[in-house]
Each structure stands twice: as structure tokens, then as C-alpha cells.
Amino acid sequence: MTMHVPITDIPIFQYDSLFICCDLTNLMNYNKRTNYFHQEAPIFARQMSHYNHLPNVGVVVLNWNGKHFLQQFLPSVMSTTYKPIQVYVADNGSTDDSVEFIKTNFPDVKLIEMRQNTGFTGGYNEALQHVEEEIIILLNSDIEVAPNWITPVVALFMKDEKIAAIQPKILDYQLRDQFEYAGAAGGWIDAYGYPFSRGRIFDTIEKDHHQYENESEIFWASGAAMFIRRKCFFEVGGLDPYFFAHQEEIDLCWRLQLAGYKIMSCPSSVVYHVGGGTLKKENPQKTYLNFRNNLIMLFKNNSGFKKWYTIKVRFILDAISAWKNLLSGNVSFFFAVAKAHFNFFGWLIIGRKQSIFPQKRVQEPSGVFHGNIVWEYFIKGKKRFSEIVKN
């Protein structure tokens, strides 16, 4: 008799003799907690039997004054059952006692110390120079993972060498049956550069009813939990250091796609994200970085007439949004957008030499809605991904 167990819930992997061992007690407890069922283990075993080894995985947690998050969530990362794995904490110039906490409590974690906070982009670019594993996971410090979250993603990587990056399903840490803002079940983008996700459009966040369970190509994988091949990361130049933070992962995935690679979602891997751990959603600095970086990204990755047309339309739409917020009393939003537009021109004149542009343009990206998500959402009232993108 064949025993069926979900692919994502295989607690222990030993590959020395193509042997898979299932800790059924942990499996049952985990399934009771998540109520989440997926593909069957025998299918995965047959897939893996074609390979001589499992790829080494390096989990890199970027930290900045986040001892409380490390204390709460790093134990779940350390309980990951996939082997071979190495966990790193890249400390971005913290001024709390994060470094001493790691040294004292997690001796198996490799600590990468940086002198100052260079943001998400600079921090990861520097840290990944010290990481040699084949597959790297960029993981926010405010994420809880299940013991078996890596296994299905590795299986997906091994199906296709052209897959450069993969995003797991990201659910809300507090509301565990609801998608989380930063990525949900995989990121898309519209023709004018507005990012949205399977499960989240603007501020409308769907509950997870397993409506986005298919492995599919997407436009971008969230930087909150991004699996990426190391060679692909460095091939396209890594994260754009000018961005500092916000939308840098979208820019990276755009360049990867232009270079001929695929970005995928893997909903059989699930993580839980607190969100807003560094900058709250309404923070003016976050608004500024999102608007500025979006314009830079559009300029870099589009070409010809499309580049200038898209920038022109975005300036108009951004201005409408800024004035609407000003009239509603949100003065800080208005000035954040104005600053973003002004500094975009500064980047055009003197800053773009610091940025990373696409090195290849061999294909059109997947995960693009060739319309205007603003029109669909605010005018036509379509609030769900499935109402806008028809599969």
C-alpha cells in the first residue's frame, strides 16, 4: 500500500542513498496547525532520484537593530529540516546587542558583520559576497518558517535550470489565513509599473482559500522571502545599490527575466510575515523610496518609446495621487511624492552611473498585465487578482 504525505511536509531529508525519511509525528502536528495539503511525496522522490546531490542552501537573514525579531523567529529557521543548509545573519551595522545575542545563543549561525547600515540593497550585496551556497534565500528577520519550507522550492528549481528565483506563499503572521502585503502568492506588474500580487492589489488583501495553488511564472519574487540561484544573482549584477530599499527585488527580477530567466511562485512552501518591521507602510520615507525607485526601475528596464511614454503617464498618475492625498490632509504623502519626482531627475543627471542596468534583453518578461491596474481597481471596482488576470 502506498502511503501519501504532502510534499511540503516532509520533515527530514537524507540524500546520501536517495533516501527520504518522514517523521510522521511532526508531519501530523504541522498539518494540524496549518491545515495545508499539497502534492504527494512519492512524486517528489521520483523527481529527486534523477539527481546526484541536493544543492547547498544558504539562508541569509539581514538584520538591523532587530534583536527582538531574531529572538522570536530565528529558532524556526534553525529548525529547518532540509540538508545541506547554512544559516547566516548579516548584521547591517546594528547599534543594539543583536551581534552579541547571535554569538551567545546561535553558535551554528555564521555572522556577517558590516560597519554601517547600507540598506536592503547594499547589505545583501555585501553579505552575499561571503555566501557560497548554490541557492541563496534572502529572508526578512520578521518571518516564521515551517520546518519543511525549503524542500518544495528546491524540487521546483531542479525541474528547470532557467528558473532563477522563486517565491513561497507569504501569509500574514497575525492573520494566518490571509495573504501578507509583501508578495502574497507571487508578484505581477502592470504596463505602467504598478506592482501587485496574486492575493493582494493595492490595500485589498485576500484570504487564502488555496485559490493560487499552482506553480506559475510571475514577474517578481518578494525580497521578504526570495530563493535565488547565486550564479544568477551575480550574473545580472545583484541588487541596485542606488535603491537602498523598496522595489529593489522587482528591479532584480525584471533584469533576470530580460536576461532569459524565469521567476516562479511555489505556493507549496509557506512562510508567515509580520511586515513593516523596519518602516511602517505610512512612513514618508517609505513612500518616497517606493515612488522614486519605481520611476528609476521603469527608466532602466524599458527601452525606446515605451520608456518615455510610461514615465510620462506615471508622472501624471503620481501627481493625481499626491494631490488627492494632500486634499485629504495627508501632507507628508504629497511632499514624499514631490521629493521622489525631483530626485528621479537628479538620478537621471548624476546618479544613474551608480545603478545597475540590464546587460541583456533576450525576452519579454512574464507576469505582466498589459493594462492599467489603477483603472481596473479604482474605476471598474475589481479588487481581486482573479478578476483582473484571467488564466
N, C-alpha and C positions, 0 to 999 in steps of 0.2 A: 504494500500500500504506500502511495506517495503522500508524504506529509507536506502541506502547503504552509509557508510562512511568508510574510511580506518582505520584499527586497530591502526596504529601508530599515527594517527592524532586525537585522542580523547582528547580534551583539559582538561576536568575536570572529575575526578573520585571521586564519593562518594559511599561508600560501606556499609553504615550503614543499608540500606534496600535493598541491592543488586541493587542499583540504579545507572545508568550511565547517566550523563548529558553531552550533546555535545554543546559546544559553537561554533556554525556554522560559525560565523564571523571570529574567529581566525582560524578555520579549513580551510576556503576558502583562507584566506591570506597566511597561511602556505603552502598550496598546490600550490598556485601560485608561491611562492618563490622557492620551491624545485621540483615541477612537479613530485611528487613521490607518487605512489598509491600502496596499498597493500591489505591484507586480510580485510574482512568486519567486522564491529563492532558487528553485531548480533552473529557471530561465537564466538567472544571473550566473549560476555555477557553470552552465554550458558556455556562456559568453566568455567568462574568465579563463576557462580551460584552454583557450586558444593562445594565451599569452604566457611568456616565460617568467614574468615577475609583475608585481603590482608597483605602480610608480610611487616614489617617495613623495610625501606631502609635508609641506611646511605651513603651519598656521601662524600668521603674523598679526598680533593684536597691537594696534597703535594706541598709545596711552599718553594723555596729557592731564595731569592732576586728577586722575580717575581712580585713586586707590579704592574708593567705595564700590566702583563697578568691578574692579579686579577681584576684590574680596567676595563679591556676590556671584560673579559669572565665570571667572577663570576655572573654578573647580569643575564646572560642566565641560569645559573644553578639555581639561586634563583627563576627564573620564571617557574621552573618545576611544572607541574600541578598534578603529581602523589602525592597521600597522602595515608599513612603517610610517611613522609620523614624528615630527619635531615641532614643539610649540615655542614660539618666540614672543617676547614682549618688547616692542620698540618704543622706548620712552622718549617723548618729544620735548625734552627739556623741562620736565615736571619740577615744581617747587614744593610739592607736598612730599610725603615719605613713601611714594609709590615704589621707588627703586629698592629701598631697604625692605619694604614689605615683600617684594618678589624674591629677593635674595634669601630672606629668612624663611618664607613659607612655601616657596616653589623652587627647590633646588634643581629640578629637572628642566625648568624653563630656561632657555637661552635669552639673556638680556642684552639688548642692543641699546646703548645709551647715546643720545645726541645732546649737544650742548644747549640748543635753543629750539623753540617751537617754530618749525618751518611749515606748519600746516599739514593737512592731509597729503598734499602732493609731495612737498619736499621731504616730509617724514618717511613716507613709503618709498620714495625714490632712493633715499639714502639707505634705509633699512634693508631693502631687497638686494642691495649690493652684497650683503652678508648672508644671504639665504641661497642655498644651492639645490634645494629640492626641485623636482621636476614640475610639480604642481604646487602653486602657492595660493593660500587663502588669505585675502585681506578681510579681517574680521574686526568689527567695532567692539569696543570693550563692554558695551551695554547690551550684549546678545547672549541669550541662553541657547545652548545647542543640545540636541538629543545624542545619546551615545553613538548612534549609527548614522549620523547625518552625512558623513563623507562617502560612504560606500556607494550609494546610487549615482553620485556625481562622478566618481571615478569610472564606474561602469559606462556612463554616457561618454566621457572623454575617450575611452578605449574603443568606442564604436567608430570614431571618425577623427583623423589627425587634423582635419581642418577646423575642428572646434577649438577656439582659443580661450573662451571664457564661458562660465556657467553660473547662473544664479539659482540658489534654492528658493523655495517658497518662504516668504518672510511674513510671519504673523505678529500681531500685537502682543507684547508681553503681558499686559494687563487684561486685555480683552482677547482671549486666546482663540476665539472662534472668528476673529476679524483680521483682515489683512492689515499690514502696517504700511504707513505712508511711504516709506523709503524703499520702493521697489515692488512690494506686493508679490505678484506671481510672475514678474518679468516686465521690463521696461520697453515702451514704444515711444515714438516721436511723431509729430505731425509735420506737414510740409513747411511750417513756419517756425519750427524749432521748439514747440511746446512739448515737453516730456510728459508722459502719463504711463500708467501701468495696467496690466491685467489685474483688475481688482481695485484700482484707485484712479480717479480722474479729478484733478484739482482737489477740492476738500471732501469729495464724496468717496468714502471708503466702504467697500462691500464686505459683507460677512463671507467667510469661507464655507461654501456649501459644496466644495470639491468640484466647482464649475470650471476650473482651469487646471485640470489634472494632466493634460497632455504635455509631453516633452515637445517643445516647439522653438523655432528660431525667434529671437527677439532682437530689438535694436540695441538695448543696453542692459547690463547687469549691475545691480546696485553695489556701490562701494561699501555698503554696510556688511555684506557677506558675498564677496566675489571670489570664485575659484578661477584661476588663470594659469595657463602654461607659462613657466618662467621664460622660455625662449621667445614666446610671442610678446610678452611684456616688454622685453628689451629690444626686440626687433623693430617695434614701432616707436621706440624712444621713451617708453614709460609714461607717467602722468605729466601733464603740462605744469611746470613749476610756477608759471605766472598765475595760475588759477588760485593757488593757496588752498582753497576748499570750495566745494559745491560745484556740481555738474562736471567735475573732472573725470568721473567714471564714464559719463556719457560721451565725452570727447574721446577718451581712450577707446571705447568700444566702436565709435564711428571710424577711427583710424584703423582699428583692427579689421573691420569689415571692408573698408576700402582696399586694404592690403590682401584681401582674398579669404579671410577667415570668417567663421560663424560664431555667433553669440547665442547661447541656448538657455532655456529655463528647465529646471529639473524639480518639479513640484513634489517628487517622492522624497526629497530632502527638505526638512522643515527646521527653521530656526525662529526664535522669538526675540523681538527687538523692542527695547524701551523707547528709543527715539528721542531726539532733542537733547542728547546728553551733553553736548558742548555749546551749541547755540540754539535757543528756542526758536520755534517757527516764526514768531512775530518780531524777532530781533532785527533791527535795521541793518546791521552788518550782514546778516544772512540774506536779507532782501537785496542789498547792494551786490553781494558776490554772485547771487543767482542771476540777476539781470545782466551784470557786466559779463560774466563768464559765458552766458548763453549767446550774447552777441559775438564774442570772440570766437566761440565754437562754430557759429554759423559762417563767419567770415573765413575761418581756416579750412573748413571741410567741404563747403560748397565751392563751386567753380563757375567762372564765366558770368553770364547774365543772371543766372539763378542766385548767385551770391549777393549781388547788389539789390536785386528785387526783393529777396527775403529780408535783408537788413532794413530796407525802406518800409516794408509792411510792418515789421516788428517795432520799428520806432513809432509808428502810428498807433499800433495796438498797445504798446507800453505806455504811451502818453495818455491814452484813454483810461487805462487802468490807474495811472498815477493821479490824474485829475479826479477820477471817481473817488479814490481814497481820500484825497485832500478835501473834497466837498463833504465827505462823511466824517471828517475830523481826524483822519489818520495822517497827520502832517509828516511824521517820520518816514512813512512809506513813500510819500511824494518825493521827499528830498533824497531818499535812498536810490530811487529810480533815476532821478536827475543826475545824481553823482555817478551812477553806473554808466549813463549815456556819455557824460563828459569824459570819464576815464577810459571809455572804449575808444574815443578819438585819440586820447593820449597814448593808448596801446598801439593804435594804428601808426602814429607818428614815430614813437621812440621805443615802445615796449615789445613789439612783435618779434624782435630778434631774440628775445628770451623765451619765446614759445616754441612748441613742437608742432610742426605741420605734417600732413600726410606725406609719406615717402612714396606711396604707390596709390593708384586709382584703377584697380583692375576689375571692380564690380560695383553694382549698385547695392546699397545696404538693404537688408530685410528689416521688418518691424517698423515700416514707415506707413502712416496713414496719410494718403495724398489728398488731404483736405485740411480744414481748419477746425481744431478741437474746440476753440473758443466759440465758434458759431454753433457747433453741434451741442455744446454743453449749455451755454447761456441763452441762446436764441431758440434752438429746437428742443431744449429740455432733456437731452439724452444724458443720463447720469452714469450709466454703466458701460464698461468696455464692450460687452457683448452687443449692446445696442448700436454701437458705432462701428466696430470692426466685425464684419461678417466673415466667419470662417467657411 
